[in-house]
Amino acid sequence: MANKMASDLTIRDIVVGDVKDVVEILTSRRVCEKRGLDARLKSVIENPQGICIVAEFDGRIVGVLLASYDGFHVFLGKIGVLKEYEGRGIGQALHAEMLSRGCELNMLGVIADSKLTATGFFYSLGYRMPGAVFLKYDS
């Protein structure tokens, strides 16, 4: 299934019509609270410094990543994959696309906001913990 997933997975920019699916992913994975999330997402999607992408498999949005660039670092604020698609490389694919876009912006690295339960995922991608709050990935 992993090979099929890789070949059938599409990573693309989020559009306003994706908000309902993105809300489902972020709230079901407890990445965000639902209150005010629709309006926040619409604002983030319109931000020209944003890297707001989704992963689609067979036409279904199964993952989301929200990040922004501040002229120095990409700040990875939210990433989530539907539970039933976890462990298939979707988070890694979203992360790789974010890194590619960040490199095009000449970023110095990535700072990730992570729950403690997600730190293993970030460590597997090469992040380190420089402080008590953020994980950092140097490019």
C-alpha positions in Angstrom: 0.0 0.0 0.0 2.9 2.4 0.7 4.0 2.4 -3.0 0.4 2.9 -4.2 0.0 5.7 -1.7 3.2 7.5 -2.9 2.2 7.3 -6.6 -1.5 8.3 -6.0 -0.8 11.1 -3.5 -1.2 14.7 -4.6 0.2 17.6 -2.6 -1.4 21.0 -3.5 -2.2 24.4 -2.2 -5.3 24.7 0.0 -8.2 26.6 -1.5 -11.2 28.1 0.4 -13.3 25.1 -0.8 -11.1 22.8 1.2 -11.8 24.5 4.6 -14.5 21.9 5.7 -12.1 19.0 5.1 -9.2 20.8 6.7 -11.3 21.6 9.8 -12.3 17.9 10.0 -8.6 16.8 10.0 -7.3 19.4 12.4 -10.1 18.9 14.9 -10.3 15.1 14.7 -6.6 14.9 15.4 -6.9 17.5 18.2 -4.5 19.8 16.5 -7.0 22.8 16.8 -10.2 23.6 18.5 -13.2 24.1 16.2 -14.2 27.5 17.6 -13.4 30.1 15.0 -11.3 27.7 12.9 -13.1 28.3 9.6 -12.4 32.1 9.7 -8.8 31.5 10.8 -8.2 29.1 8.0 -9.6 31.5 5.4 -7.3 34.2 6.7 -4.2 31.8 6.7 -5.0 30.6 3.2 -5.0 34.3 1.9 -1.6 35.1 3.6 1.0 35.5 0.9 3.7 34.3 3.3 1.9 31.1 4.0 2.7 27.6 3.0 -0.8 26.0 3.3 -1.0 22.6 1.6 -3.1 19.5 1.6 -2.5 15.9 0.6 -5.1 14.2 -1.5 -5.5 10.5 -2.0 -8.1 9.3 -4.5 -9.7 12.7 -4.5 -10.0 12.8 -0.7 -8.1 15.3 1.4 -6.3 13.2 4.0 -3.6 15.5 5.3 -2.9 19.2 5.9 0.1 21.4 6.7 0.0 25.1 7.7 3.2 27.1 7.9 4.4 30.6 7.4 7.7 32.3 6.4 9.0 35.3 8.3 12.0 36.1 6.1 14.3 33.9 8.1 12.6 30.6 9.1 9.5 28.7 8.1 7.3 28.3 11.1 5.4 25.0 11.0 2.3 25.6 13.0 -0.1 22.7 12.2 0.2 19.4 10.5 -2.3 16.6 10.6 -3.2 13.4 8.8 -6.5 11.5 9.1 -6.1 8.6 11.6 -6.9 5.9 9.0 -4.1 7.2 6.7 -1.5 7.6 9.4 1.8 5.7 8.9 1.7 5.9 5.1 4.2 8.7 4.5 1.6 11.5 4.1 3.1 13.6 6.9 6.5 13.1 5.4 5.3 14.1 1.9 3.7 17.3 3.3 6.9 18.1 5.2 9.0 17.5 2.1 6.9 19.9 0.1 7.1 22.5 2.8 10.9 22.1 2.8 11.1 22.5 -0.9 9.0 25.7 -0.9 11.0 27.0 2.1 14.3 26.4 0.2 12.9 28.4 -2.7 12.4 31.2 -0.2 16.0 30.8 1.0 14.9 29.9 4.5 17.5 29.4 7.2 15.5 26.5 8.7 12.2 25.4 10.1 10.8 26.0 13.6 8.0 23.5 14.4 5.3 23.9 17.0 4.7 20.4 18.3 2.7 18.5 20.9 4.8 16.2 23.0 3.1 13.3 21.4 4.3 14.3 17.9 7.9 14.9 18.8 8.9 11.4 17.6 7.6 12.3 14.1 9.7 15.4 14.0 12.8 13.7 15.4 12.5 11.1 12.6 12.6 14.0 10.1 15.9 15.3 11.6 14.6 18.0 14.0 16.4 18.7 17.3 15.2 20.5 20.5 17.1 23.7 21.0 14.8 24.9 23.8 11.8 23.9 25.8 9.1 25.0 23.4 10.2 24.6 19.7 11.9 21.9 17.6 14.2 23.2 14.9 15.3 21.8 11.6 18.3 23.4 9.9 18.5 23.3 6.1 
